[in-house]
Amino acid sequence: MITNENSVLTTLGVKYWSGYKHDKMASLQTIQDNNMEAGSGKFNKKLLPKDALKEISNIVQQFKYYFNDNTLIYPALLGTRILPTSEFMEFSKAIGEAQDNLAKAVSAFAKKYKANLAEAKQMLGGLYNPADYPNVDDLHDKFHINVNFLPVPEPGRFSGNVCSTSVNRLTDQLKDMSLDAKYDLVNRTEKVAKTLMDTLINDNKRIFRSTVIVNVDKLSNQLSALNYDNDPLIQELKEAVDDNILNIRMDYLRDSLSYRGKIMSATQKVLDLVDEINDAATNR
């Protein structure tokens, strides 16, 4: 079960200036020019040249992916996720790297900001408005990655002040949330295995991209790293993945029908185990 010994709760906060602005006057003019009903549309201005924010956007998006890949769902609090304590140091290192990379990207963006504004003025014509843009000195405040950590609620801490019925209810809720977290891993396994199977069924060898193999490798690591209480069920799932679909030879997959058939059979074993787990959950 989720405890303070094996897990912490974590939330991700991202501040990101998108470089778009809703122009009320342009929206009203567009509605009038096209005889549209009031409120039926709005005009959003793109304030910067193409790709001006690309590097910053990529850093933020990649960290969002990392955050979700390396944590588990925690349904009790929207936006809160579970991080195994065994992964805390590596996770904290990744946070620091993302924050450093973001700061460097914003600094590079700030150096080009004046040139970007000049290009935007030509790009937007009469819709250019200096008031739409933050001051260059304020740019670092417009982009931020922040991760907070919270302890897992412990029913025993409330036993002296809360009735036993409430403590038991909280205990049951934590058990249910622990199961939800475990089935997050089951669902990830099913998604990866189904994607692999769909790829194998298609005879066009050109679709066998390396991302298929990368996703299997990533899944294997997640099944190990995110199994915060060493659940035998998750260990069995990892063994099924490692024994059947890990270390697939991409060259064989593209060129050998027999090898492709072998991997299809192996993938089906993983999917069969997922079905068994889901059936057991449905009937419990």
C-alpha positions in Angstrom: 0.0 0.0 0.0 1.1 3.6 -0.4 2.9 4.8 2.6 5.3 7.6 3.5 8.1 5.0 3.6 7.7 4.0 0.0 6.1 7.0 -1.7 5.6 10.8 -1.7 2.9 12.8 -3.5 4.0 15.3 -6.1 2.5 18.1 -8.1 3.8 19.8 -11.2 3.3 23.5 -11.8 4.3 25.1 -15.1 4.2 28.8 -16.0 4.4 29.4 -19.7 3.7 32.5 -21.8 2.2 31.2 -25.0 2.9 34.2 -27.2 -0.8 34.4 -28.3 -3.3 37.2 -27.4 -7.0 37.4 -27.8 -7.7 40.6 -29.7 -11.2 41.8 -28.8 -11.4 44.5 -31.5 -10.2 42.2 -34.3 -12.7 39.6 -33.1 -15.6 42.1 -33.2 -14.5 43.3 -36.6 -14.3 39.8 -38.0 -17.8 39.0 -36.7 -19.2 42.2 -38.2 -17.4 41.7 -41.6 -18.8 38.2 -41.9 -22.3 38.8 -40.5 -21.7 36.3 -37.7 -23.7 36.1 -34.5 -22.2 37.9 -31.5 -19.8 35.7 -29.5 -19.6 33.1 -32.3 -15.8 33.4 -32.7 -12.7 35.2 -31.6 -9.4 36.2 -33.1 -6.2 35.1 -31.4 -3.1 36.9 -32.5 0.2 35.1 -32.8 2.5 37.6 -31.3 5.9 36.2 -32.3 7.6 34.8 -35.4 7.4 31.1 -36.1 9.6 29.0 -33.8 10.5 31.9 -31.5 9.4 29.9 -28.5 10.2 26.4 -29.9 13.1 25.6 -27.7 11.3 26.8 -24.5 8.2 24.9 -25.5 10.1 21.7 -26.2 11.8 21.8 -22.7 8.5 22.3 -20.9 6.7 19.6 -22.9 9.5 17.1 -22.5 9.5 17.6 -18.8 5.7 17.1 -18.6 6.2 13.8 -20.4 9.0 12.9 -18.0 6.9 13.8 -15.0 3.9 11.7 -16.1 6.1 8.8 -17.2 7.9 8.6 -13.9 5.0 9.0 -11.5 1.6 7.2 -11.0 -1.9 8.4 -10.8 -3.3 9.5 -7.4 -7.1 10.1 -8.0 -7.8 11.7 -4.6 -6.2 15.0 -5.6 -6.5 16.4 -9.1 -3.0 17.0 -10.5 -1.3 15.0 -7.8 0.7 11.9 -8.6 2.7 9.3 -6.7 6.5 9.1 -6.8 8.3 6.1 -5.2 10.9 7.3 -2.7 13.5 5.1 -4.3 13.3 7.4 -7.3 13.4 10.7 -5.4 17.0 11.5 -6.0 17.0 10.8 -9.7 13.7 12.6 -10.1 15.0 15.7 -8.2 18.1 15.6 -10.5 15.8 15.7 -13.6 13.9 18.6 -12.1 17.1 20.6 -11.6 18.3 19.9 -15.2 14.9 20.9 -16.7 14.9 24.1 -14.7 18.5 24.9 -15.7 17.7 24.2 -19.4 14.6 26.3 -19.2 16.6 29.3 -17.7 19.2 29.0 -20.4 16.5 28.9 -23.2 14.7 31.9 -21.8 18.0 33.8 -21.6 18.6 32.9 -25.3 15.1 34.0 -26.1 15.6 37.3 -24.3 18.7 38.1 -26.4 16.6 37.8 -29.6 13.5 39.4 -28.1 14.1 42.9 -29.6 14.6 41.3 -33.1 11.5 39.2 -32.6 9.4 42.2 -31.7 10.6 44.0 -34.9 9.6 41.1 -37.0 6.3 40.8 -35.2 5.5 44.4 -35.9 5.9 43.7 -39.7 4.0 40.4 -39.4 1.0 41.8 -37.5 0.7 45.2 -39.3 -2.1 47.2 -37.8 -2.8 44.6 -35.2 0.6 45.1 -33.5 0.2 46.5 -30.0 3.3 47.0 -27.8 1.1 46.5 -24.7 0.6 42.8 -25.7 4.2 42.1 -24.9 6.0 41.7 -21.5 9.1 43.7 -20.8 12.3 42.0 -21.6 13.3 42.2 -17.9 10.2 40.2 -17.0 10.6 37.3 -19.4 12.2 35.0 -16.8 9.0 35.4 -14.7 6.9 34.2 -17.6 8.4 30.7 -17.7 8.7 28.4 -14.8 8.8 24.7 -13.9 8.0 24.0 -10.3 7.5 20.6 -8.5 6.1 20.3 -5.0 6.2 17.3 -2.7 3.6 16.2 -0.1 3.5 13.4 2.4 1.1 10.5 1.9 -1.8 10.7 4.4 -1.4 8.2 7.3 -4.6 6.9 8.9 -2.8 6.1 12.2 -1.9 9.8 12.7 -5.6 10.6 13.2 -6.6 7.7 15.4 -6.5 9.7 18.6 -8.7 12.6 17.3 -10.9 10.9 14.7 -13.5 8.2 15.1 -12.5 4.7 14.1 -15.0 4.6 11.3 -13.3 7.6 9.6 -9.9 6.1 10.1 -11.1 2.8 8.5 -12.6 4.8 5.6 -9.3 6.6 5.0 -7.4 3.3 5.2 -9.8 1.8 2.6 -9.4 4.8 0.3 -5.6 4.5 0.4 -5.9 0.8 -0.5 -8.2 1.7 -3.4 -5.8 4.5 -4.6 -2.9 2.0 -4.3 -4.8 -0.3 -6.6 -5.5 2.5 -9.0 -1.8 3.3 -9.1 -0.9 -0.3 -9.9 -3.5 -0.5 -12.7 -1.9 2.6 -14.1 1.1 0.3 -14.8 -1.2 -2.4 -16.1 -2.8 0.0 -18.5 0.6 1.3 -19.7 1.6 -2.3 -20.4 -1.6 -3.0 -22.3 -1.1 0.2 -24.4 2.5 -0.6 -25.4 1.7 -4.3 -26.1 -1.3 -3.4 -28.3 0.7 -0.8 -30.2 3.4 -3.4 -30.8 0.8 -6.0 -31.9 -0.9 -3.5 -34.3 2.4 -2.7 -35.8 3.2 -6.4 -36.3 -0.1 -7.1 -37.9 0.6 -4.5 -40.6 2.7 -6.1 -43.3 4.3 -2.8 -44.4 7.8 -3.2 -43.0 8.4 0.6 -43.3 6.3 1.3 -40.3 8.6 -0.6 -37.9 10.2 2.5 -36.3 12.6 2.5 -33.4 10.1 4.2 -31.2 8.2 0.9 -30.9 11.3 -0.7 -29.3 12.1 2.4 -27.2 8.6 2.3 -25.7 9.0 -1.3 -24.7 12.4 -0.5 -23.0 10.8 2.4 -21.3 7.9 0.3 -20.1 10.3 -2.3 -18.6 12.1 0.4 -16.6 8.8 1.9 -15.4 7.5 -1.5 -14.2 10.6 -1.7 -12.1 11.1 1.8 -10.9 7.4 2.5 -10.1 6.7 -0.7 -8.3 7.0 1.2 -5.0 6.0 -1.7 -2.7 7.4 -4.6 -4.7 4.0 -5.9 -5.6 4.4 -9.5 -7.0 1.7 -8.8 -9.6 3.7 -5.9 -11.1 6.9 -8.0 -10.8 5.1 -10.8 -12.8 4.1 -8.2 -15.4 7.7 -7.0 -15.7 8.9 -10.5 -16.2 6.4 -11.1 -18.9 7.5 -8.0 -20.7 11.2 -8.7 -20.3 10.9 -12.4 -21.3 8.7 -11.8 -24.3 9.1 -8.4 -25.9 12.3 -6.8 -24.6 15.4 -6.6 -26.8 13.5 -7.1 -30.0 15.8 -7.0 -33.1 14.5 -4.3 -35.4 16.4 -5.5 -38.4 14.9 -9.0 -38.0 11.5 -7.5 -37.4 11.7 -5.6 -40.8 13.1 -8.5 -42.8 11.9 -11.8 -41.4 8.3 -12.9 -41.5 9.0 -15.8 -39.2 10.6 -13.6 -36.6 7.7 -11.2 -36.8 5.4 -14.1 -36.1 7.5 -15.2 -33.1 7.2 -11.7 -31.7 3.5 -11.6 -32.3 3.1 -14.8 -30.3 5.3 -13.3 -27.5 3.3 -10.1 -27.5 0.1 -12.0 -27.2 1.4 -13.7 -24.0 1.8 -10.2 -22.5 -1.7 -9.2 -23.5 -3.1 -12.5 -22.1 -1.6 -11.7 -18.7 -3.0 -8.2 -18.9 -6.4 -9.7 -19.6 -6.1 -12.1 -16.6 -5.2 -9.2 -14.3 -8.1 -7.1 -15.6 -10.5 -10.0 -15.2 -9.4 -10.6 -11.7 -9.9 -6.9 -10.9 -13.4 -7.0 -12.3 -14.4 -10.0 -10.3 -12.8 -9.0 -7.0 
